[in-house]
Amino acid sequence: MNRTFSLAAALVLVAASSGAQVATQLPAPPPATPIETGTQRSALHNFRAVVVADGLENPWSVAFIPGGEILITERAGRLRVVRNGALVPAPVEGLPRIRTGGQGGLLDVVTHPNFATNRLIYISYSKHSADTLTGTTSVIRGRYENGRLSNVQEIFEASLWSPGRGHHGSRLAFDKAGFLFITLGDRQVPSEGDLAAHPSQMLNTHHGKVIRLHDDGRVPTDNPFVAREGALPQTWTYGHRNVQGLAVHPVTGDVFITEHGPQGGDEVNVLQAGRNYGWPVIGFGVNYQTGSAIHAGTMRQGMEQPIHVWVPSIGTSGLMFYTGDKFPEWRGSLFAGGMAGQYLARLTVGGPANRTITESETMFRRQGRVREVKQGLDGFIYLTIDGQRGARTAVVRLEPVAR
Ligand SMILES: [Ca+2]
């Protein structure tokens, strides 16, 4: 990844210093994996994939505006809009400067629960330090109206400063009570030595935390660590690795997350205030390449167990409970994107408290890395497909096909 980036940067420098003729010799990005446009089958519904927008650079997330517009974040730092069914060529203006490269850039976008009256959207992104040597995860909100973003203000800046460009976390969601949840990553701090001293286990940093705030960034007085000396008060849960899936159960209101494990051990967790989810002390993964052990074990007193584990990892990103009317048999199902796995997982959630995964299947296989899955206001399911090595990719919509 790093080598690819320095090569790309070098080519751009050559192009910039030698004029347009050299720039035209830049290698074309590799083609994206083709999207299957015929009928695709799954256990409960058949469906087809319709391309909504294409030619995108690492589309990360989508948000749906009443009236039919679709906002798309491109990780390279552009906020795009689909209007009247077509991708508008010019990006939406008004974003702050964004620290791109690696896994960083422009990341999640969601609308406020009262968007219809306040026009507020929320965006997570990686942000430069003043000297641009380090970066962190930041959340802004602004008014989106008439294709423009205005009144942009930062409502959260994580204490995750690092020269690295990995593990930003960055999913956003509002729960049923209107609190904003923000997921964060561990910024790839190595999991070695004293595992219990890893920053994901420390309450004085935002590494590996899930955050809970009021919609304007204020800290709720009932957050679990507000009264603990030395603890950061925004923290809701801790002991996470890199959380890139976040969804609220439509009935119970429970907050579900998915997080990337290392090699092996992607997890689904149900969040409970103040609890420790174990990374890197417990888990199911092993070190990349060597396959050597990371964790002290898979269980420990005082640390929560995931409700589902993927071994091998699927590279889980994006999480959604389906509640629409277009796929009646999928109502209540939990959908998770798989990037390395290149598929969409559908999990059935049941048990006495709706905190058990009782069944799972995979679909939309081998059509690219599924970065995000979200339900549109129209009840269809939208996926963003992540490209590798510069491949330009699509946002697609899944529509039912009668059996
Ligand atoms: Ca865990």
Boltz pocket constraint, residues with backbone or C-beta under 6 A from the ligand:
constraints:
  - pocket:
      binder: B
      contacts: [[A, 239], [A, 267], [A, 277], [A, 278], [A, 279], [A, 282], [A, 283], [A, 304], [A, 306]]
      max_distance: 6.0
